Amino acid sequence: MPVGLIHKEEEIMQTWLKLIGSAQRPLTDPEYQGRWEEPFIGFRKTGKPSFLPGDQVFLYAPGGTKSIFALAEAISHPEINEQYEPNEEGSCYWNVKVKYLINHSVDRGISIEEITTKDRNLSKSIQRQSHIRLSSEEAELAFHKLQKR
């Protein structure tokens, strides 16, 4: 499976690292039981995310384990969440539907440090952001390490 920048219908698809959960509400809380199996990923900010169908998304749990635990593919453009509640913790303005290519429990994920390269410290780059683009090198590292779990 190719990861990183791939060509699909003459568009360049991107690979992303996306936070799921938070330090305040980690996926290891009883409510999630260490898993994320929703058919979508959400975005709290009102600015439309740049995700396109075909983009690949590594899911990262920042609370507790700080692990990358899943790889998904975006299967929709961002859609406004009709149930969005701005004052509700975790409520998201945008949703992107995904299909999972790899989906482990958080405790079976890989440390974000395992895919840090000489060009970028991912744990610092992702701070205060909900998602960032990954380089081809970072995406390949994440894919191969996650696939071995």
C-alpha positions as a Markdown table, in Angstrom:
| # | Residue | x | y | z |
|---|---|---|---|---|
| 1 | Met | 0.0 | 0.0 | 0.0 |
| 2 | Pro | 1.5 | 3.3 | -1.0 |
| 3 | Val | 1.6 | 6.0 | 1.7 |
| 4 | Gly | 2.6 | 9.6 | 1.5 |
| 5 | Leu | 2.0 | 11.7 | -1.5 |
| 6 | Ile | 0.2 | 9.6 | -4.0 |
| 7 | His | -1.5 | 10.5 | -7.3 |
| 8 | Lys | -5.2 | 9.7 | -7.7 |
| 9 | Glu | -7.2 | 11.1 | -10.5 |
| 10 | Glu | -4.5 | 13.6 | -11.2 |
| 11 | Glu | -4.7 | 15.1 | -7.7 |
| 12 | Ile | -2.0 | 14.8 | -5.1 |
| 13 | Met | -3.3 | 13.1 | -2.1 |
| 14 | Gln | -2.0 | 14.0 | 1.3 |
| 15 | Thr | -1.1 | 12.1 | 4.4 |
| 16 | Trp | -2.0 | 13.6 | 7.8 |
| 17 | Leu | -1.5 | 13.0 | 11.5 |
| 18 | Lys | -4.8 | 13.7 | 13.3 |
| 19 | Leu | -5.4 | 14.0 | 17.1 |
| 20 | Ile | -8.2 | 11.9 | 18.5 |
| 21 | Gly | -9.2 | 12.6 | 22.1 |
| 22 | Ser | -7.3 | 15.0 | 24.3 |
| 23 | Ala | -5.2 | 15.1 | 27.4 |
| 24 | Gln | -8.4 | 16.0 | 29.3 |
| 25 | Arg | -10.5 | 13.2 | 27.5 |
| 26 | Pro | -8.0 | 10.6 | 26.4 |
| 27 | Leu | -9.1 | 7.5 | 24.5 |
| 28 | Thr | -8.0 | 5.4 | 27.4 |
| 29 | Asp | -11.0 | 6.8 | 29.4 |
| 30 | Pro | -13.8 | 4.2 | 30.1 |
| 31 | Glu | -16.0 | 6.0 | 27.6 |
| 32 | Tyr | -13.7 | 5.0 | 24.7 |
| 33 | Gln | -12.2 | 1.9 | 26.1 |
| 34 | Gly | -8.9 | 2.6 | 24.3 |
| 35 | Arg | -10.4 | 2.5 | 20.8 |
| 36 | Trp | -11.7 | 4.9 | 18.2 |
| 37 | Glu | -14.2 | 3.2 | 15.8 |
| 38 | Glu | -16.4 | 6.0 | 14.7 |
| 39 | Pro | -17.0 | 6.2 | 11.0 |
| 40 | Phe | -15.7 | 9.8 | 11.0 |
| 41 | Ile | -13.0 | 12.1 | 12.4 |
| 42 | Gly | -14.0 | 15.5 | 13.7 |
| 43 | Phe | -12.6 | 19.0 | 13.7 |
| 44 | Arg | -13.7 | 21.6 | 16.3 |
| 45 | Lys | -12.6 | 24.8 | 14.5 |
| 46 | Thr | -15.0 | 26.4 | 12.1 |
| 47 | Gly | -12.4 | 26.8 | 9.3 |
| 48 | Lys | -13.0 | 24.0 | 6.7 |
| 49 | Pro | -10.2 | 21.3 | 7.0 |
| 50 | Ser | -8.2 | 20.7 | 3.8 |
| 51 | Phe | -8.9 | 17.0 | 3.7 |
| 52 | Leu | -10.0 | 15.4 | 0.4 |
| 53 | Pro | -11.4 | 11.9 | -0.3 |
| 54 | Gly | -8.4 | 9.6 | -0.8 |
| 55 | Asp | -6.2 | 11.4 | 1.8 |
| 56 | Gln | -4.7 | 9.1 | 4.3 |
| 57 | Val | -4.9 | 9.9 | 8.0 |
| 58 | Phe | -2.9 | 8.4 | 10.9 |
| 59 | Leu | -4.8 | 8.8 | 14.2 |
| 60 | Tyr | -2.9 | 9.9 | 17.2 |
| 61 | Ala | -4.0 | 9.7 | 20.9 |
| 62 | Pro | -2.2 | 12.6 | 22.6 |
| 63 | Gly | -3.5 | 11.8 | 26.2 |
| 64 | Gly | -1.6 | 9.3 | 28.2 |
| 65 | Thr | 0.0 | 6.9 | 25.7 |
| 66 | Lys | 0.9 | 9.5 | 23.0 |
| 67 | Ser | 0.5 | 6.8 | 20.4 |
| 68 | Ile | -0.4 | 6.5 | 16.7 |
| 69 | Phe | -2.9 | 3.7 | 16.6 |
| 70 | Ala | -4.7 | 3.7 | 13.3 |
| 71 | Leu | -4.5 | 4.5 | 9.6 |
| 72 | Ala | -7.7 | 5.6 | 7.8 |
| 73 | Glu | -8.6 | 6.9 | 4.4 |
| 74 | Ala | -10.9 | 9.9 | 4.0 |
| 75 | Ile | -13.9 | 8.9 | 2.0 |
| 76 | Ser | -15.8 | 12.2 | 2.0 |
| 77 | His | -15.1 | 15.9 | 1.8 |
| 78 | Pro | -15.5 | 17.7 | 5.2 |
| 79 | Glu | -19.2 | 18.0 | 6.1 |
| 80 | Ile | -20.8 | 20.3 | 8.7 |
| 81 | Asn | -21.9 | 18.4 | 11.8 |
| 82 | Glu | -25.6 | 19.2 | 12.3 |
| 83 | Gln | -25.3 | 18.1 | 16.0 |
| 84 | Tyr | -22.4 | 20.5 | 16.7 |
| 85 | Glu | -22.6 | 22.1 | 20.2 |
| 86 | Pro | -19.9 | 24.8 | 20.6 |
| 87 | Asn | -20.0 | 24.6 | 24.4 |
| 88 | Glu | -19.8 | 20.8 | 24.6 |
| 89 | Glu | -16.3 | 19.4 | 25.1 |
| 90 | Gly | -15.4 | 17.2 | 22.1 |
| 91 | Ser | -18.2 | 18.4 | 19.9 |
| 92 | Cys | -16.9 | 19.1 | 16.3 |
| 93 | Tyr | -18.0 | 21.6 | 13.7 |
| 94 | Trp | -16.7 | 19.5 | 10.8 |
| 95 | Asn | -16.7 | 15.7 | 10.2 |
| 96 | Val | -14.8 | 13.7 | 7.5 |
| 97 | Lys | -16.0 | 10.1 | 6.9 |
| 98 | Val | -13.3 | 7.5 | 7.0 |
| 99 | Lys | -12.7 | 3.9 | 6.3 |
| 100 | Tyr | -10.0 | 2.1 | 8.5 |
| 101 | Leu | -7.1 | 0.4 | 6.9 |
| 102 | Ile | -5.4 | -0.4 | 10.2 |
| 103 | Asn | -7.2 | 0.2 | 13.6 |
| 104 | His | -5.5 | -1.0 | 16.8 |
| 105 | Ser | -6.4 | -0.2 | 20.3 |
| 106 | Val | -4.4 | 2.7 | 21.6 |
| 107 | Asp | -2.2 | 0.5 | 23.8 |
| 108 | Arg | -1.0 | -1.4 | 20.6 |
| 109 | Gly | -0.1 | 1.8 | 18.8 |
| 110 | Ile | 3.4 | 3.2 | 18.2 |
| 111 | Ser | 5.0 | 6.1 | 20.0 |
| 112 | Ile | 5.0 | 9.3 | 18.1 |
| 113 | Glu | 8.7 | 9.4 | 18.8 |
| 114 | Glu | 9.2 | 6.3 | 16.6 |
| 115 | Ile | 8.4 | 8.4 | 13.5 |
| 116 | Thr | 10.2 | 11.6 | 14.4 |
| 117 | Thr | 12.9 | 12.3 | 11.7 |
| 118 | Lys | 15.9 | 14.5 | 11.7 |
| 119 | Asp | 13.9 | 17.1 | 9.8 |
| 120 | Arg | 11.0 | 17.5 | 12.4 |
| 121 | Asn | 10.1 | 16.6 | 15.9 |
| 122 | Leu | 6.4 | 15.6 | 15.5 |
| 123 | Ser | 5.5 | 15.8 | 19.2 |
| 124 | Lys | 6.4 | 19.5 | 19.1 |
| 125 | Ser | 4.9 | 20.1 | 15.7 |
| 126 | Ile | 1.5 | 18.7 | 16.6 |
| 127 | Gln | 1.2 | 20.8 | 19.8 |
| 128 | Arg | -1.9 | 23.1 | 19.8 |
| 129 | Gln | -3.0 | 21.8 | 16.4 |
| 130 | Ser | -5.6 | 19.2 | 15.6 |
| 131 | His | -3.8 | 17.9 | 12.5 |
| 132 | Ile | -0.7 | 18.3 | 10.5 |
| 133 | Arg | 0.6 | 17.0 | 7.1 |
| 134 | Leu | 3.2 | 14.3 | 7.2 |
| 135 | Ser | 6.2 | 14.1 | 4.9 |
| 136 | Ser | 6.6 | 11.0 | 2.8 |
| 137 | Glu | 9.3 | 9.8 | 5.1 |
| 138 | Glu | 7.2 | 10.2 | 8.2 |
| 139 | Ala | 4.2 | 8.5 | 6.6 |
| 140 | Glu | 6.3 | 5.5 | 5.4 |
| 141 | Leu | 7.8 | 5.1 | 8.9 |
| 142 | Ala | 4.4 | 5.2 | 10.5 |
| 143 | Phe | 2.9 | 2.8 | 8.1 |
| 144 | His | 5.6 | 0.1 | 8.4 |
| 145 | Lys | 5.8 | 0.4 | 12.2 |
| 146 | Leu | 2.0 | 0.3 | 12.6 |
| 147 | Gln | 1.6 | -2.6 | 10.2 |
| 148 | Lys | 4.0 | -4.7 | 12.3 |
| 149 | Arg | 1.8 | -4.3 | 15.5 |
